[in-house]
Amino acid sequence: MSISITIAPHLPYLRRFARALTGSQESGDAYVVAVLESFVAEPHSFPVDEDARIVVYRSFLKIWRSVDLNHVAETMRSSIGRKLESITPLPRQAFLLVSVEGFSEEEAAEILDVSYEEFETLLAQASEELARQMATDVMIIEDEPLIAMDIEQMVESLGHRVVGVARTRDE
């Protein structure tokens, strides 16, 4: 089977991943084109005995990482993009591969060329960075002190900051 037939089903998903990672349609599509051009220039570089989906994503990330600019956050347009862009690049890649692209953690580790343990660390880092962004200040209004303390502990364990506890709305 030809390389083009093998990779064609994966291209729409690779484009989605590229756009999410780069923050723009134009930039993401340019990287996908670069991947395709690399396969055309060196068809023997495509290992036919491996999972084509993994090879395509791994090749994309190899090209993406070769550009120094991609090791720092870019400006993205949407608020979701801004949240994703603030995640360190490698944890962001790990997060997108699993949560958006549906790879297993083992497959994503293979794509990123890291051990499973390193991948778990990257995914945990992405989760922590996202959680910090979503943290907010909370005012608890509860007239029962024990319930208020329980709510305060729960809110803080979720990464939020309790700015005050009041017994009534007026207070």
C-alpha positions as CSV (number, residue, x, y, z in Angstrom):
1,M,0.0,0.0,0.0
2,S,1.3,3.5,-0.9
3,I,2.2,6.0,1.8
4,S,-0.4,8.4,0.6
5,I,-3.2,5.8,1.0
6,T,-1.8,4.8,4.4
7,I,-1.7,8.4,5.9
8,A,-4.7,9.9,4.2
9,P,-7.2,8.9,6.8
10,H,-5.1,10.5,9.5
11,L,-4.6,13.9,7.9
12,P,-7.8,15.6,9.1
13,Y,-7.0,14.6,12.7
14,L,-3.4,15.7,12.3
15,R,-4.6,19.1,11.0
16,R,-6.8,19.4,14.1
17,F,-3.9,18.6,16.4
18,A,-1.6,20.9,14.5
19,R,-4.1,23.8,14.8
20,A,-4.6,23.2,18.5
21,L,-0.9,23.0,19.1
22,T,0.1,26.1,17.1
23,G,-3.0,28.2,17.8
24,S,-3.7,29.0,14.1
25,Q,-5.1,27.3,11.1
26,E,-2.4,28.7,8.8
27,S,0.5,27.7,11.0
28,G,-0.9,24.3,11.8
29,D,-1.6,23.5,8.1
30,A,1.9,24.7,7.2
31,Y,3.4,22.1,9.6
32,V,1.2,19.3,8.2
33,V,2.4,20.3,4.7
34,A,6.0,20.1,5.9
35,V,5.3,16.5,7.2
36,L,3.9,15.5,3.9
37,E,6.8,17.0,2.0
38,S,9.2,15.1,4.2
39,F,7.5,11.9,3.3
40,V,7.6,12.7,-0.4
41,A,11.3,13.7,-0.2
42,E,12.3,10.6,1.8
43,P,9.6,7.9,1.4
44,H,12.0,5.3,2.9
45,S,11.8,7.3,6.2
46,F,8.2,6.1,6.7
47,P,8.3,2.8,8.6
48,V,5.7,0.6,7.1
49,D,5.8,-1.9,10.0
50,E,4.6,0.6,12.6
51,D,1.2,2.1,13.3
52,A,0.8,4.8,10.6
53,R,-1.2,7.1,12.9
54,I,1.7,7.1,15.5
55,V,4.3,7.6,12.8
56,V,2.4,10.6,11.3
57,Y,2.1,12.3,14.7
58,R,5.6,11.5,15.7
59,S,6.9,12.9,12.4
60,F,4.8,16.0,12.8
61,L,6.2,16.7,16.3
62,K,9.8,16.0,15.2
63,I,9.3,18.8,12.6
64,W,7.4,21.1,15.0
65,R,10.1,20.7,17.7
66,S,12.9,21.5,15.2
67,V,11.7,25.1,15.2
68,D,13.1,26.9,18.2
69,L,10.1,29.3,18.4
70,N,7.9,26.3,19.3
71,H,9.7,25.8,22.6
72,V,8.0,28.9,24.0
73,A,4.3,29.9,24.2
74,E,2.8,31.6,21.2
75,T,-0.2,34.0,21.2
76,M,-3.4,32.2,20.5
77,R,-6.7,33.8,19.7
78,S,-9.4,32.0,21.7
79,S,-9.6,32.0,25.4
80,I,-9.3,28.2,25.4
81,G,-6.2,28.7,23.2
82,R,-4.8,31.1,25.7
83,K,-5.3,28.6,28.4
84,L,-3.6,25.9,26.4
85,E,-0.7,28.1,25.2
86,S,0.3,28.9,28.8
87,I,0.9,25.2,29.4
88,T,4.6,24.4,28.9
89,P,5.0,23.0,25.3
90,L,5.9,19.4,26.0
91,P,3.1,18.9,28.6
92,R,0.7,20.7,26.2
93,Q,1.6,18.1,23.5
94,A,1.0,15.3,26.0
95,F,-2.3,16.7,27.0
96,L,-3.6,17.3,23.4
97,L,-2.5,13.8,22.3
98,V,-4.5,12.1,25.0
99,S,-7.5,14.5,25.5
100,V,-8.1,15.7,22.0
101,E,-6.6,13.0,19.7
102,G,-7.6,10.0,21.8
103,F,-4.3,8.3,22.0
104,S,-3.6,6.0,24.9
105,E,-1.0,7.1,27.3
106,E,1.3,4.4,26.0
107,E,0.8,5.6,22.3
108,A,1.3,9.2,23.3
109,A,4.5,8.4,25.1
110,E,5.7,6.6,22.0
111,I,4.8,9.6,19.8
112,L,6.7,12.0,22.2
113,D,9.6,9.5,22.4
114,V,9.6,9.5,26.2
115,S,9.2,6.7,28.7
116,Y,5.7,6.0,30.1
117,E,6.8,7.4,33.5
118,E,8.1,10.6,31.9
119,F,4.8,10.8,30.0
120,E,2.8,10.5,33.2
121,T,4.8,13.3,34.7
122,L,4.1,15.5,31.6
123,L,0.4,14.8,31.8
124,A,0.3,15.6,35.5
125,Q,2.2,18.8,34.8
126,A,-0.3,19.8,32.2
127,S,-3.2,19.1,34.6
128,E,-1.6,21.1,37.3
129,E,-0.9,24.1,35.0
130,L,-4.5,24.0,33.7
131,A,-5.9,23.7,37.3
132,R,-3.9,26.8,38.4
133,Q,-5.4,28.8,35.5
134,M,-8.9,27.8,36.4
135,A,-8.4,28.6,40.1
136,T,-10.5,31.6,41.3
137,D,-11.3,33.5,44.4
138,V,-14.3,32.2,46.4
139,M,-16.5,33.8,49.0
140,I,-18.3,31.3,51.1
141,I,-21.7,32.2,52.6
142,E,-22.8,29.6,55.1
143,D,-24.4,30.1,58.5
144,E,-23.3,26.8,59.9
145,P,-19.6,27.1,60.9
146,L,-18.8,23.3,60.5
147,I,-20.3,23.3,57.1
148,A,-18.5,26.5,56.2
149,M,-15.2,24.9,57.3
150,D,-15.9,21.8,55.2
151,I,-16.8,23.8,52.1
152,E,-13.6,25.9,52.6
153,Q,-11.4,22.9,52.8
154,M,-13.1,21.4,49.7
155,V,-12.8,24.6,47.7
156,E,-9.1,25.0,48.7
157,S,-8.4,21.4,47.8
158,L,-9.6,22.1,44.3
159,G,-7.0,24.9,44.0
160,H,-9.2,27.9,44.7
161,R,-8.6,30.6,47.2
162,V,-11.2,31.4,49.9
163,V,-11.2,35.2,50.3
164,G,-13.7,35.1,53.1
165,V,-16.5,33.3,55.0
166,A,-19.7,35.1,55.8
167,R,-22.7,33.9,57.7
168,T,-25.3,35.8,55.6
169,R,-25.4,37.4,52.2
170,D,-25.6,40.9,53.8
171,E,-22.5,40.1,55.9
